[in-house]
Amino acid sequence: MNRQEIESRINDFLEEDFEVSPESLLAEAPLKETLDLDSLDYIDLVVAIEQHFGFKVKPEDFQTMHTLGDFYDYVEGRLELVS
């Protein structure tokens, strides 16, 4: 799966599951504010990642993610480790 496919898949479930407008899904957008995440939403996000990409996520992994670009990088990096 290439970077564009990863971003597209992430954006699809963020739009659908988190009701985020497509216009706000930019790599430089702040992750927490863009997704309007609270502690329960982080759990939902972890579950969504595991369902869509098939790898386990540790909640502490989110501590290094500040933008959507960081989130895309994280998923891309984890998929490279799995394959």
Residue, then its C-alpha position, 0 to 999 in steps of 0.5 A: m500500500n503506497r502513501q496515497e492509498i494510506e492517506s485516502r483510507i485514513n481520510d475515508f474513515l475519519e470522514e465517516d466515523f469521526e464526521v470530519s469534513p474532507e477540507s480539514l484533512l490536511a497533513e499540517a492540520p493539528l490532529k487533536e483539534t481537527l478530529d476534536l478528540d477526547s479520551l474516548d475518541y482516542i480509543d475509537l481511533v485506535v480501534a479504527i486503525e486496528q480494524h482498517f490496517g490490521f496492527k495493534v496500536k499503543p495509546e502512548d504512540f499518540q504522544t508523538m503525533h501532533t499533526l495529521g501528517d504525523f498520523y499518516d507517517y505513523v501508519e505508513g511506518r507501522l505498515e512497513l514493519v508488518s509487511 
